[in-house]
Amino acid sequence: MKTNGLKLSALTLSILVALSGCIDGDDGAQGAQGPQGETGQQGVQGEVGETGSQGETGGTGAQGEAGENGLDGTAGKLTRLATVPAGAEVTGIFLTKEGDLFFNAQHPSDSNTAKYTHTNKKLDDLPEDEKYTFHTGTVGVLSGVNFNELPKTLVDSPVPSSEEERQTVVTAYGKYQVLGQTGDTYAGKLPSGLGHIYSHQDNQLILENDMPDFNGFIPTGEGKGYLFTNWEMYPGGMSRLALTKDDKGIWSVDDAMMLDFKGVHGTAANCFGSVTPWNTPLTSEEWIVDSKVDTTTNPNWNSPVASASGRLANMWKLTAPDAPNPYRYGYIAEVKKPTEDKPEVVKHYALGRFEHENATVMPDGKTVYMSQDDTGGVLFKFVADTPEDLSEGTLYGAKLTQDAGQNDPATTGFDVEWKEIGRGDNATIEAWIADFDGIGTDAYVEGETSYMTLADVAAWNKGDATYPSVENGGGKVTAGAPMDDRVVFLESRQAAKAKGATAEWRKLEGISINTDRAKEAIEGVNTIAGEEVTEAFVYIAIADLDKTMIDGEGDIQLSNRVKDCGGVYRAKLEAGYNISRIEPVVMGSTYRSSLDGAARCDVNQLSQPDNVIVMDDGRIIIGEDGFQENNTLWLYEPVKN
């Protein structure tokens, strides 16, 4: 087994987050110009204005003396922690209590040939199995540094300039250690290969997955634990690596496995995830669902053409000779008993079916916020009946009211009202799902569908006694049957929209909190040393602010100034872990419509943030999935109110 790889680089840069083309004081929420002394006239911007018309305090207004705006007077500064190889996106960012920062290089270019190692030895002096090329999916960790003890003043990793830098991982802190790459067998400990997905009945290799996404670490002792990693493709998967860290901060892989998902009919497109307050991983099934707001969903799942070609064909291979059921995919799955020999996997149908990017459980063990990664998506909330039990509860969708008279993405916030969609439990919903089992290609009729339709959703919303007939636009399975609430949990976006929730988000990505900060702010349980935490936030990354967010219609009507560069929002936690207000934190650069590729988003600002995590000190770490040749792992210090 290979061990790992890294290159250590650092270059001090001044990175502004102030958005070009907007210097009239509206960007205060970004707080980015404050640190740049010479631009003191910008200090009157927005939210930071109350700290003193910072025009008077000039260059020092946001630095030190205006400490209430940030942890150390550098509020609003983006710091480039690392860049990933060409073609890759940053995924799987996860920070442990011991300060270990895991992240992955998802789908790097297969043309990357530069050699890389985490050791301090020259490459020429190393055996080949200690050298790496980033030509396939890679899982790794920044070793040798405690990220919970980072200094307040940080240096930046450089924008890659040489071919070696562009094709490897470049970091400002620590050394990137490769823990595994697609197909690794760990000297026979995982003969099926890391990330490889096999069919259920005849154990045939379906795909070699180079799409590692979420990481979640479950500790079993000091410097020991299990790393769970999602593999995002059709079908999906999850690996578990047993890890041990030595006294120099270098990790070894003691054992490896791919989780067995046969009991839940497999998974698909396992995207991001989280670890619950009771220490179990949650994995999200994302883009297998087709829940477009304006069309009938799933009409072609069992068509002879769709089932025999493309990614969908792999789902048919997974369960062959049985026909796969689309309503068995698109959920949040929990890995129970994660440290035992055979972890137990449970899909929580009660949390709804849609393009799940992420689900994050609040410290009460009941409240869950969920993002839908698609065009025209919904921000969902689930409240469980019982703490630490996600099998039964009530599903809600967020209705947004945009700030009156504003449309700039950097300053425009939204009030939130929660619309109840329905209440359900896993057992009842699974019985509804089973009604759609066994629908093969022989049941396909052009112009008809066996699955749920918009007419079914409309009938449910009107309170009709029965589902509509096929002639009236209904699906063949439910046609004429007594009405029930299956729409809520099988076509959750459609149901949420029907109940008045805002279905206009564009690529909602990771949702994150810092559990300790949230618990202290809401419950008064002091867990953060050296700081009295009086407020905590849910952070939401959003990769694009285009299409349904800038079309001039509905609840969200932003300008197109940021467009594809994306940004990060936050919502202050209130009593009961509710949120009633969403506001921008940091946005990418002004969108440059006349240019192509990476030039559309400034390389020194955000480009399509994918996921975000919150550190103990309140700073956030952001991973990109953007246009840049080398996507960035950022650290950002939000402005404090």
matplotlib code that plots the C-alpha trace (Angstrom):
import matplotlib.pyplot as plt

x = [0.0, 1.2, 1.4, 0.8, 1.9, 2.5, 4.2, 4.7, 4.4, 3.5, 3.2, 1.8, -1.0, -3.6, -6.9, -9.8, -13.3, -14.8, -16.8, -15.6, -18.1, -19.8, -18.1, -21.1, -21.1, -23.5, -20.9, -20.5, -21.5, -18.3, -16.1, -13.3, -12.0, -11.5, -8.2, -6.7, -5.9, -5.5, -9.1, -10.5, -13.3, -14.9, -15.4, -18.9, -20.1, -23.3, -23.2, -19.9, -20.9, -22.0, -18.5, -17.7, -17.9, -14.8, -13.8, -12.6, -10.7, -9.2, -6.8, -7.1, -10.9, -11.4, -8.1, -7.8, -9.8, -12.9, -12.4, -16.2, -16.3, -14.0, -11.9, -8.6, -9.2, -8.9, -12.6, -13.6, -10.3, -10.0, -6.9, -5.9, -5.1, -4.5, -5.2, -6.0, -4.7, -6.0, -9.4, -10.3, -12.8, -12.3, -14.6, -14.9, -13.6, -13.9, -12.1, -11.7, -11.6, -7.9, -7.5, -7.0, -8.3, -9.4, -10.3, -10.3, -9.4, -12.5, -12.1, -8.7, -7.6, -6.4, -3.6, -1.9, 1.6, 3.6, 5.1, 4.3, 5.2, 4.4, 7.9, 10.8, 12.9, 13.7, 11.4, 14.4, 15.3, 11.9, 10.5, 7.7, 5.0, 5.7, 5.2, 1.8, 0.2, -3.1, -4.8, -7.7, -10.0, -7.9, -8.7, -6.3, -5.5, -3.3, -0.9, 1.5, -0.6, -3.5, -6.0, -7.8, -4.7, -4.1, -2.7, -4.9, -2.6, -2.2, -0.2, -1.6, -0.7, 0.2, -1.9, -0.2, 2.1, 4.4, 3.2, 4.2, 2.1, -0.9, -0.8, -0.4, -1.7, -0.1, -0.6, 0.2, -0.1, 0.7, 1.6, -1.1, -1.0, -2.8, -4.8, -6.2, -6.9, -9.5, -8.8, -6.3, -6.4, -4.2, -2.0, -5.1, -7.1, -9.6, -9.4, -12.4, -10.6, -11.3, -14.4, -15.2, -18.9, -20.1, -23.5, -25.6, -26.5, -23.5, -20.8, -19.7, -17.7, -19.9, -17.6, -14.3, -15.4, -13.1, -15.6, -14.8, -16.9, -17.9, -15.5, -16.6, -14.3, -15.5, -12.8, -12.2, -9.3, -6.5, -5.1, -7.4, -10.7, -12.6, -12.8, -16.0, -15.9, -18.7, -18.2, -20.5, -21.7, -24.4, -24.4, -22.8, -20.8, -19.1, -15.7, -14.4, -10.7, -9.4, -6.7, -4.0, -1.8, 1.8, 3.6, 4.7, 1.1, 1.5, -1.5, -1.5, -4.4, -4.9, -7.9, -10.3, -13.8, -16.6, -19.9, -22.5, -25.7, -27.5, -30.0, -31.2, -31.1, -27.9, -27.3, -26.8, -24.7, -23.5, -22.6, -21.8, -22.9, -22.3, -21.8, -24.7, -24.4, -24.6, -21.6, -23.1, -22.3, -25.1, -24.7, -26.7, -28.1, -28.0, -28.4, -30.2, -33.5, -35.4, -37.6, -37.9, -40.5, -42.0, -42.2, -43.5, -40.8, -39.2, -41.1, -38.2, -36.8, -38.0, -37.8, -35.8, -33.4, -32.7, -32.3, -29.8, -27.5, -25.7, -25.5, -29.0, -28.0, -25.7, -28.6, -30.2, -27.0, -26.8, -30.1, -30.3, -32.3, -34.7, -35.8, -34.6, -37.3, -36.5, -38.3, -35.7, -33.1, -32.8, -32.6, -30.4, -28.9, -27.5, -24.7, -25.5, -23.0, -20.3, -17.3, -18.6, -17.5, -20.8, -22.2, -26.0, -27.3, -30.8, -32.4, -34.5, -37.4, -39.1, -36.5, -37.9, -36.8, -34.9, -31.4, -29.8, -26.5, -26.3, -28.3, -27.0, -28.5, -28.7, -27.5, -31.1, -30.9, -34.2, -33.9, -32.3, -31.5, -31.2, -30.1, -31.3, -28.6, -30.5, -32.1, -35.3, -34.4, -35.9, -34.3, -35.9, -36.2, -37.1, -38.1, -38.0, -40.5, -37.8, -34.2, -31.5, -34.2, -34.6, -37.2, -40.3, -41.1, -42.4, -41.0, -41.0, -40.0, -38.7, -40.8, -38.5, -39.3, -36.5, -35.4, -37.5, -35.8, -32.6, -31.2, -27.4, -26.3, -23.7, -26.2, -29.6, -31.1, -34.3, -36.8, -37.8, -41.2, -41.5, -44.3, -45.4, -45.4, -46.3, -45.5, -44.4, -42.4, -39.9, -42.1, -45.2, -43.3, -41.4, -44.7, -45.7, -42.3, -42.8, -45.9, -43.4, -41.2, -40.9, -41.7, -39.7, -39.2, -42.2, -44.4, -43.1, -45.6, -44.6, -46.6, -47.5, -45.7, -46.0, -44.6, -45.9, -46.9, -47.7, -51.3, -50.9, -49.3, -52.1, -54.8, -53.0, -52.7, -56.4, -57.4, -59.0, -60.3, -58.5, -55.5, -56.3, -56.8, -54.1, -56.4, -56.3, -52.6, -52.1, -49.4, -50.5, -49.6, -51.7, -54.5, -57.8, -56.3, -57.4, -55.4, -52.5, -49.3, -46.8, -46.4, -44.7, -42.0, -41.6, -41.8, -40.8, -39.9, -43.2, -45.1, -43.1, -43.7, -47.4, -47.6, -46.0, -42.3, -39.7, -38.5, -36.0, -32.6, -29.8, -27.4, -27.7, -24.6, -23.2, -25.0, -22.9, -22.7, -20.2, -22.1, -20.3, -20.8, -24.4, -25.1, -23.4, -25.3, -28.7, -28.5, -25.9, -23.7, -20.1, -17.9, -15.7, -12.6, -11.6, -14.8, -18.3, -20.4, -23.6, -24.7, -24.1, -25.0, -26.0, -23.7, -24.9, -22.7, -24.2, -22.3, -24.3, -26.5, -28.1, -31.1, -34.1, -32.4, -31.9, -34.9, -36.9, -39.7, -41.0, -39.5, -35.8, -35.0, -31.3, -29.1, -26.8, -23.7, -22.2, -23.9, -21.8, -19.2, -21.5, -21.1, -21.9, -25.0, -25.6, -28.7, -28.6, -29.8, -32.7, -34.5, -35.4, -32.7, -35.0, -33.9, -36.0, -33.4, -30.8, -28.1, -25.0, -21.6, -19.1, -19.7, -17.5, -16.3, -18.4, -19.3, -17.4, -19.8, -17.4, -14.8, -14.7, -13.4, -11.6, -11.6, -15.3, -14.5, -11.5, -8.9, -8.4, -12.1, -14.6, -15.5, -18.5, -18.2, -19.3, -19.1, -18.3, -17.4, -17.3, -14.3, -14.4, -13.2, -16.0, -13.9, -15.2, -13.4, -14.8, -14.1, -14.5, -16.0, -15.4, -14.1, -10.5, -7.8, -6.9, -9.8, -9.1, -9.6, -10.3, -10.4, -12.7, -13.4, -16.9, -17.8, -19.4, -22.5]
y = [0.0, 3.5, 5.8, 9.3, 12.5, 16.3, 19.5, 22.3, 25.9, 29.3, 32.8, 35.8, 37.3, 40.0, 38.6, 41.0, 39.8, 43.2, 42.7, 44.7, 47.0, 47.6, 50.2, 52.2, 50.8, 47.9, 45.2, 45.8, 42.2, 41.1, 43.2, 42.4, 45.9, 46.8, 45.0, 47.0, 50.1, 52.3, 51.8, 53.1, 55.0, 51.7, 51.1, 52.6, 49.6, 47.9, 45.9, 47.1, 50.7, 50.7, 50.1, 53.7, 55.3, 53.5, 56.3, 58.0, 55.0, 54.5, 51.6, 50.4, 50.5, 46.9, 45.7, 45.1, 48.1, 46.9, 43.5, 43.0, 42.6, 39.6, 37.2, 39.0, 42.1, 40.3, 39.7, 39.2, 37.8, 34.8, 32.7, 30.1, 27.0, 24.6, 23.9, 20.6, 19.1, 20.1, 18.9, 18.1, 19.7, 19.9, 17.5, 15.8, 18.6, 17.4, 18.7, 16.4, 17.4, 16.7, 19.2, 16.8, 18.2, 15.6, 16.5, 14.8, 15.5, 14.4, 13.4, 15.0, 15.0, 11.6, 13.4, 14.5, 12.9, 14.9, 12.8, 13.7, 12.5, 13.5, 12.8, 15.2, 12.9, 13.6, 11.8, 10.1, 8.5, 6.9, 3.6, 3.9, 2.8, 6.0, 8.3, 9.5, 11.0, 12.7, 11.1, 9.5, 10.1, 10.7, 10.6, 12.4, 14.5, 17.5, 15.8, 17.3, 20.3, 20.9, 23.1, 23.8, 25.7, 27.8, 31.2, 34.3, 35.7, 33.3, 33.1, 31.9, 29.0, 30.4, 30.1, 27.2, 28.4, 25.5, 22.2, 20.4, 22.7, 22.5, 18.7, 18.1, 19.4, 22.6, 23.7, 26.5, 24.4, 20.7, 18.1, 16.5, 12.8, 10.4, 7.8, 6.1, 6.4, 4.7, 1.0, 0.7, -2.7, -2.0, -5.1, -7.3, -5.9, -4.6, -6.9, -5.4, -2.0, 1.4, 3.0, 0.0, -0.8, -4.3, -5.8, -7.3, -10.7, -11.8, -9.6, -8.2, -4.9, -2.1, 0.9, 2.2, 5.3, 8.3, 10.5, 10.5, 13.1, 13.4, 12.4, 11.7, 10.6, 8.6, 8.5, 5.3, 6.7, 9.3, 9.3, 6.5, 6.0, 5.3, 7.5, 7.1, 8.4, 8.7, 7.7, 9.7, 7.9, 5.6, 3.3, 5.0, 3.7, 4.4, 3.2, 2.9, 3.1, 2.2, 4.8, 5.3, 8.4, 8.3, 10.8, 12.8, 13.2, 10.6, 8.3, 4.6, 2.6, -0.5, -1.9, -1.0, -2.0, -0.9, -0.8, -3.3, -1.5, -4.5, -4.4, -1.0, -1.9, 0.0, 3.7, 6.3, 9.4, 9.5, 13.2, 15.1, 14.2, 14.9, 13.1, 13.2, 14.5, 10.8, 10.0, 8.2, 9.2, 10.4, 9.9, 11.8, 10.5, 13.4, 13.5, 10.3, 12.0, 13.9, 16.3, 19.1, 21.7, 22.1, 18.6, 15.1, 13.2, 9.8, 9.2, 7.3, 5.3, 2.1, 2.9, 0.4, 3.1, 4.8, 1.5, 0.2, 3.2, 5.8, 6.1, 4.8, 1.5, 0.9, 1.0, -1.7, -3.7, -3.2, -5.1, -7.3, -9.4, -7.4, -4.0, -1.1, 1.1, 4.9, 5.6, 3.5, 6.2, 9.9, 9.8, 10.4, 7.1, 6.7, 4.3, 2.9, 0.9, 2.5, 1.0, -2.6, -5.3, -5.0, -1.5, -1.2, 1.1, 2.7, 4.9, 7.6, 8.0, 10.4, 13.1, 13.3, 12.3, 14.9, 15.7, 15.6, 17.4, 17.5, 16.9, 18.4, 17.5, 20.2, 19.5, 18.7, 15.5, 16.4, 19.3, 18.7, 21.2, 19.8, 21.3, 20.4, 20.6, 21.4, 24.2, 25.4, 23.7, 24.0, 24.4, 21.7, 21.2, 18.0, 17.8, 14.3, 13.1, 11.6, 12.8, 10.7, 8.9, 10.2, 7.5, 9.6, 13.2, 16.3, 17.7, 21.4, 23.7, 27.2, 30.1, 33.1, 36.8, 38.8, 42.1, 44.9, 47.1, 45.0, 42.5, 42.6, 39.1, 40.5, 42.4, 40.9, 38.6, 36.7, 36.2, 32.6, 31.1, 27.3, 25.6, 22.2, 19.6, 16.5, 14.0, 10.4, 7.4, 5.1, 2.0, 3.6, 5.3, 2.1, 0.3, 3.0, 2.7, -1.1, -0.4, 0.6, -2.5, -4.8, -2.3, -3.5, -2.3, -4.3, -1.9, 1.1, 2.9, 6.1, 9.0, 7.3, 6.7, 4.2, 6.7, 9.8, 12.8, 16.5, 15.7, 13.4, 16.2, 18.6, 16.2, 15.6, 19.3, 19.9, 17.2, 14.9, 11.6, 9.6, 9.8, 10.8, 8.3, 7.8, 9.6, 12.6, 12.6, 10.3, 7.6, 4.0, 2.6, 5.0, 5.7, 5.7, 4.7, 6.4, 9.5, 9.3, 11.4, 9.5, 12.6, 14.3, 11.8, 10.5, 13.8, 16.2, 19.2, 19.0, 18.8, 21.6, 23.9, 23.1, 24.1, 27.4, 26.8, 28.6, 26.3, 28.7, 28.0, 27.1, 24.4, 24.6, 22.8, 21.9, 22.9, 23.1, 24.1, 23.9, 21.7, 23.0, 26.7, 26.0, 24.2, 27.0, 29.7, 28.1, 26.0, 27.9, 24.8, 26.2, 24.0, 26.6, 27.3, 31.0, 32.4, 33.1, 32.1, 34.1, 33.4, 30.6, 30.1, 27.5, 28.1, 27.2, 27.0, 27.8, 27.0, 29.2, 32.2, 32.0, 30.6, 30.5, 32.9, 35.7, 35.2, 38.1, 35.8, 34.4, 34.8, 35.1, 37.9, 38.7, 40.5, 38.5, 40.3, 37.2, 34.6, 31.4, 32.3, 31.5, 32.3, 31.4, 32.3, 32.0, 31.8, 32.7, 29.9, 30.8, 29.1, 25.5, 25.6, 27.4, 29.8, 32.7, 34.8, 34.0, 36.5, 36.5, 36.0, 36.1, 36.0, 35.3, 38.0, 39.9, 37.6, 38.5, 37.5, 38.4, 35.9, 32.1, 29.5, 30.4, 34.1, 34.3, 34.2, 35.9, 33.3, 35.2, 35.0, 32.2, 30.1, 27.9, 26.9, 23.3, 22.6, 24.4, 23.5, 25.6, 25.6, 25.9, 29.5, 30.5, 30.6, 28.6, 26.4, 26.3, 23.8, 24.9, 23.1, 25.9, 27.0, 27.4, 25.2, 24.5, 24.7, 26.1, 25.1, 28.4, 29.7, 32.6, 34.7, 36.0, 39.4, 39.4, 41.3]
z = [0.0, -0.7, 2.2, 1.1, -0.5, -0.1, -1.1, 1.5, 0.1, 1.6, 0.2, 2.0, -0.1, 0.6, -0.6, -0.7, -0.5, -1.3, -4.5, -7.5, -8.9, -5.5, -3.4, -2.2, 1.3, 0.7, 1.1, 4.8, 5.5, 3.7, 5.9, 3.5, 2.8, 6.5, 6.8, 4.0, 5.9, 2.9, 2.0, 5.2, 3.4, 2.8, 6.5, 6.5, 4.7, 5.8, 8.9, 10.2, 10.0, 13.7, 14.8, 14.0, 10.7, 9.8, 7.6, 10.8, 12.1, 8.7, 8.3, 11.9, 12.2, 11.3, 12.7, 16.4, 17.8, 16.0, 17.5, 17.8, 14.1, 14.1, 16.1, 15.7, 13.6, 10.3, 9.8, 6.2, 5.0, 2.8, 3.3, 0.8, 2.9, -0.1, -3.7, -5.3, -8.5, -12.0, -12.7, -9.1, -6.8, -3.0, -1.2, 2.2, 4.4, 8.0, 11.1, 14.1, 17.8, 17.7, 14.9, 12.0, 8.7, 6.1, 2.5, -0.9, -4.5, -6.4, -10.1, -10.8, -14.4, -15.6, -17.4, -14.2, -14.2, -11.6, -8.8, -5.2, -1.7, 1.8, 3.1, 3.3, 1.1, -2.5, -4.9, -6.6, -3.3, -2.7, -4.0, -6.5, -4.0, -2.0, -4.9, -6.0, -9.1, -8.8, -11.7, -9.9, -6.8, -3.7, 0.0, 2.3, 5.4, 6.2, 8.6, 11.2, 12.1, 14.6, 12.8, 16.1, 17.1, 14.0, 14.6, 14.2, 11.4, 8.6, 5.4, 2.1, -0.1, -3.6, -6.7, -8.6, -11.3, -12.2, -13.8, -10.6, -8.5, -10.9, -10.8, -7.1, -3.7, -2.6, 1.0, 3.4, 6.6, 7.2, 4.6, 2.5, 3.2, 0.8, 2.7, -0.4, -4.1, -6.3, -6.5, -3.6, -2.0, 1.0, 0.6, 0.3, 3.2, 0.6, -2.4, -4.0, -4.3, -2.7, -4.3, -6.5, -6.7, -7.4, -8.3, -5.6, -6.9, -9.1, -7.6, -10.9, -11.0, -12.2, -11.9, -10.6, -8.8, -8.7, -6.9, -3.2, -1.4, 2.2, 5.0, 8.6, 11.3, 14.3, 17.0, 19.0, 21.1, 21.0, 17.5, 16.4, 14.7, 11.5, 8.5, 6.5, 2.9, 0.4, -3.3, -5.5, -8.6, -9.9, -7.9, -4.9, -2.0, 1.3, 2.5, 6.1, 6.8, 10.3, 11.0, 13.6, 14.0, 15.2, 17.4, 14.3, 13.1, 10.2, 9.7, 8.8, 7.5, 9.7, 7.9, 5.0, 3.9, 1.5, 3.4, 2.5, 1.2, -0.1, 2.7, 1.5, -2.2, -2.7, -2.8, -5.5, -5.9, -2.2, -1.9, 1.2, 4.7, 8.4, 11.7, 14.1, 17.7, 18.7, 16.5, 13.5, 9.9, 7.6, 3.9, 1.3, -2.0, -4.5, -8.2, -8.9, -8.2, -11.0, -9.1, -11.6, -10.5, -13.9, -15.3, -14.5, -12.6, -13.3, -16.6, -18.2, -15.4, -16.8, -20.5, -22.5, -23.8, -20.4, -18.5, -21.0, -21.4, -19.4, -15.6, -15.0, -16.6, -13.7, -11.3, -13.3, -13.2, -9.5, -8.7, -11.8, -12.6, -10.4, -11.7, -9.5, -7.9, -8.2, -4.9, -3.1, -3.8, -3.0, 0.8, 3.9, 5.2, 8.7, 9.5, 12.8, 14.9, 12.8, 14.7, 14.7, 12.2, 10.2, 10.5, 10.1, 7.4, 7.6, 5.0, 6.7, 4.3, 6.7, 5.9, 2.3, -1.1, -3.2, -4.4, -1.0, -0.7, 3.1, 6.3, 9.5, 12.9, 15.6, 19.2, 20.3, 18.3, 16.6, 14.3, 10.9, 8.1, 4.6, 1.3, -2.2, -4.8, -8.0, -9.9, -8.3, -5.0, -1.5, 1.9, 4.1, 7.8, 9.6, 13.3, 14.8, 17.3, 19.5, 20.0, 18.3, 16.2, 12.6, 11.7, 12.4, 12.4, 10.5, 7.2, 6.5, 3.6, 3.9, 2.5, 1.8, 1.8, 0.1, 1.7, 0.1, -2.4, -2.5, -5.0, -4.6, -3.6, -1.2, 1.0, 0.3, 3.0, 3.4, 6.2, 6.6, 7.4, 7.7, 5.8, 7.2, 4.4, 6.3, 9.0, 8.5, 9.6, 7.9, 8.1, 6.6, 3.8, 2.9, 2.4, -0.1, -1.8, -2.1, -4.3, -7.1, -6.8, -9.8, -12.5, -15.5, -19.0, -20.2, -18.2, -20.1, -22.4, -24.2, -22.9, -19.7, -16.4, -13.6, -11.2, -9.4, -11.5, -11.1, -11.4, -8.4, -6.4, -7.3, -6.3, -2.9, -2.4, -3.1, -0.7, -3.3, -2.0, -4.6, -7.0, -10.6, -13.3, -16.0, -18.4, -16.1, -15.8, -12.9, -12.5, -13.2, -9.8, -7.8, -10.3, -8.5, -5.2, -1.9, -1.2, 1.2, 2.1, -0.1, -2.2, 0.8, 1.1, -2.5, -4.4, -1.6, -3.7, -5.5, -2.2, -0.6, -3.6, -3.5, 0.2, -0.5, 0.2, -2.0, -4.7, -6.4, -4.8, -7.3, -6.1, -2.4, -1.1, 2.3, 5.5, 8.7, 12.3, 15.1, 17.5, 20.6, 19.6, 18.8, 22.1, 24.2, 22.4, 22.6, 25.8, 27.7, 28.0, 28.1, 25.8, 24.0, 26.1, 26.4, 24.7, 25.8, 22.8, 22.7, 19.1, 16.6, 13.0, 10.4, 7.4, 3.9, 0.8, -2.6, -5.7, -8.2, -7.9, -11.3, -13.2, -10.8, -8.4, -11.0, -13.3, -11.9, -10.8, -7.5, -4.0, -5.0, -7.4, -7.1, -9.6, -11.8, -10.6, -8.8, -11.0, -11.3, -8.7, -5.7, -2.1, 1.5, 3.6, 7.3, 9.5, 13.2, 15.5, 17.7, 20.6, 19.8, 17.1, 14.7, 12.0, 10.7, 8.8, 6.1, 5.2, 2.9, 4.5, 1.6, -2.2, -5.1, -7.4, -9.9, -12.8, -16.0, -18.8, -21.6, -20.6, -20.4, -18.0, -14.8, -15.7, -14.9, -11.2, -9.6, -8.6, -5.3, -4.4, -4.1, -7.2, -6.6, -2.9, -2.4, 1.3, 4.5, 8.0, 11.2, 13.5, 17.2, 17.1, 14.6, 11.5, 8.5, 6.0, 2.5, -0.3, -4.0, -6.9, -9.4, -12.7, -11.6, -12.9, -9.3, -6.9, -3.4, 0.2, 1.9, 5.5, 6.1, 9.2, 9.2, 10.5, 14.0, 14.6]

ax = plt.figure().add_subplot(projection="3d")
ax.plot(x, y, z, "-o")
ax.set_aspect("equal")
plt.show()
